[in-house]
Amino acid sequence: MQAHEVERIAKAAATAAEDKKATDIIVLNVQSLTTMSDFFVICSANSRPQVEAVSRAVRDKMSEFGVTCRGVEGLDEARWVLLDFGDVVVHVFQPEDREFYHIERLWGDADIYTLGESAN
């Protein structure tokens, strides 16, 4: 898949999260930092039901793009759910867990996108 297509898919995942009222949504371009993925989408959801709803909405949106979810971690507790779509990995956090793990800091050299923007 070409880079611009992967970016489009990452932003579609972010929009799906936003549609379910996820907050603090960012897209990290990690292409130059790791080989495991090209983009991380990170967002917060305020409760277990919202984490589940955001995760489901992202999976549904990716399915519309023909992108298969390769793995899901954390859905049982729904505090930090990781959705692996290969080139795009989506992290849905409850706020306390996002603050505790602060994975954005780990990828601090990545270009950061927000919805409707180009790289910062």
C-alpha positions in Angstrom: 0.0 0.0 0.0 1.3 3.5 -0.8 2.2 5.9 1.9 -0.6 8.4 1.0 -3.2 5.6 1.1 -1.9 4.4 4.6 -2.1 8.0 5.8 -5.7 8.3 4.5 -6.6 5.0 6.3 -5.1 6.3 9.6 -7.0 9.5 9.4 -10.2 7.5 8.6 -9.6 5.5 11.8 -9.2 8.8 13.7 -12.4 10.1 12.3 -14.3 6.9 13.2 -13.0 7.4 16.8 -14.1 11.1 16.7 -17.6 10.0 15.5 -17.9 8.0 18.8 -16.9 11.1 20.8 -13.3 10.0 21.5 -11.1 12.9 22.7 -7.5 14.0 22.4 -7.1 12.2 19.1 -3.7 12.2 17.4 -2.1 10.4 14.5 1.6 9.7 14.8 3.6 9.1 11.6 6.2 6.6 12.9 7.4 5.4 9.4 10.9 6.6 10.0 11.1 5.4 13.6 10.0 1.7 13.4 9.2 -1.1 11.0 6.3 -2.4 13.0 3.8 0.2 11.6 3.6 3.4 9.7 1.0 5.2 11.8 -0.3 5.1 15.3 -3.8 6.6 16.1 -4.1 7.4 19.8 -7.3 8.5 21.4 -9.1 8.6 24.8 -12.6 7.3 25.7 -14.1 8.1 29.1 -15.6 4.7 30.1 -15.5 1.0 29.3 -18.6 1.2 27.1 -17.1 4.1 25.2 -13.8 2.3 24.7 -15.7 -0.6 23.3 -17.8 1.6 21.0 -14.8 3.5 19.7 -12.9 0.2 19.1 -16.0 -1.3 17.2 -16.4 1.9 15.1 -12.8 1.9 14.1 -12.9 -1.8 13.1 -16.1 -1.2 11.1 -14.5 1.8 9.3 -11.4 -0.1 8.5 -13.5 -3.0 7.2 -15.1 -0.5 4.8 -11.6 0.2 3.4 -10.9 -3.5 3.1 -8.4 -3.4 5.9 -8.5 -6.5 8.1 -7.8 -6.2 11.9 -4.8 -8.5 12.5 -5.2 -8.5 16.3 -6.9 -6.9 19.2 -5.5 -6.7 22.7 -7.1 -5.3 25.9 -10.8 -5.5 25.0 -11.6 -7.7 28.0 -10.8 -4.9 30.4 -11.3 -2.1 27.9 -8.9 0.3 29.6 -6.3 0.3 26.8 -7.4 -1.4 23.6 -4.8 -1.9 20.8 -6.2 -2.6 17.3 -3.5 -3.8 14.9 -4.3 -3.2 11.2 -0.7 -3.7 10.1 0.4 -0.3 8.7 -1.9 1.4 11.2 -2.2 0.6 14.9 -5.0 2.2 16.9 -4.7 2.7 20.7 -8.0 3.5 22.6 -7.3 4.5 26.2 -9.3 5.5 29.2 -7.7 8.8 30.3 -6.0 7.5 33.4 -4.3 4.7 31.5 -3.3 7.1 28.7 -1.7 9.4 31.2 0.1 6.6 33.0 1.6 5.0 29.9 2.0 8.2 27.9 3.0 6.4 24.7 3.1 9.7 22.8 6.3 10.4 24.8 7.9 7.2 23.6 7.3 8.3 20.0 8.2 11.9 20.6 10.2 12.2 17.3 7.2 11.2 15.2 5.3 13.7 13.0 2.0 14.5 14.7 -1.3 14.9 12.8 -4.6 16.0 14.2 -7.8 15.7 12.2 -7.9 18.0 9.2 -4.2 18.9 9.4 -1.0 18.0 7.7 2.1 17.0 9.6 3.4 19.4 12.3 
